[in-house]
Amino acid sequence: MPRIAVFNQKGGVGKTTTALNLAAAMARQEQRVLLIDLDPQAHLSAVHGQVLGEVADSMYAFYQGGRQLAELEIDWHGIGRLIPAHAELIKVDSTFGKGPTILNRLNQGLNDLNTAHEDRSVVIDCCPFLGVLSLNAIFAADRLLVPISSDFLALRGALQVERTLQALEPVLKRRVERRYLLTRFDRRRNMGFEIQKRLTDRFGEEVCETVISENVAIAEAPSCNRDIFSHAATSRGAQDYAALAEELKRKEFF
């Protein structure tokens, strides 16, 4: 059960969009996928289209109510399954502290779930700041995908993520495999190519060859409660996310 956390400490870089569309692309490769929304903003859950109900049916109940992950899954047609978020998740940071038990909570929950779903991939949409929830995702994941929008502030964010991972790895006692993905890439502007070069100079083969182009269809799809493939299958955005999934599969990232 490969576990991919989609994380960046900077917002507005296409994190939720990437989690959604990567999962959809993986499903199109006939892979079974579980999406976990670990962001109190619950944008991924909102795209699903199901009106969020009681907090007891969300990821918060996994932390606060002791419910099992399997009990919280809902179906997502064309993709797989989703465990939705709820605004109450914001309380996790202040309620449980940062001890090893809480930081390994998601990892243990996924280990328990793995006994019944060994062949299923997990994609985790993280919140855009480093706290208990994001640390849960990093501790649970064996892969990290870092979306970076094509601007210089996002480049600084990537360097911050790398420093964070380097600080965590002595605690994790392993190196988390990661890939850096350029999003909102505008081929008409030199800045995107400059950022791509700087990223490649710094991170080498950990930078994805595929870039996600600036594309209207990608921006429109969530408002229609759809991923890019069900919304505009022939769009440049769909082509880019399909190419990303092919690249990551070829390189055994999942």
Secondary structure, DSSP 8 states (H G I E B T S, - for coil): --EEEE--SSSSSSHHHHHHHHHHHHHHTT-EEEEEEE-TT-HHHHHH------GGGSHHIIIII---HHHH-EEETTTEEEE---GGGGGHHHHHTT-HHHHTHHHHHHHHHHTT-TTEEEEEEE-SS-SHHHHHHHHH-SEEEEEEESSHHHHHHHHHHHHHHHHHHHHHTS--EEEEEEESB-TT-HHHHHHHHHHHHHHGGGB-S---B--HHHHHGGGGT--HHHH-TTSHHHHHHHHHHHHHHHTT--
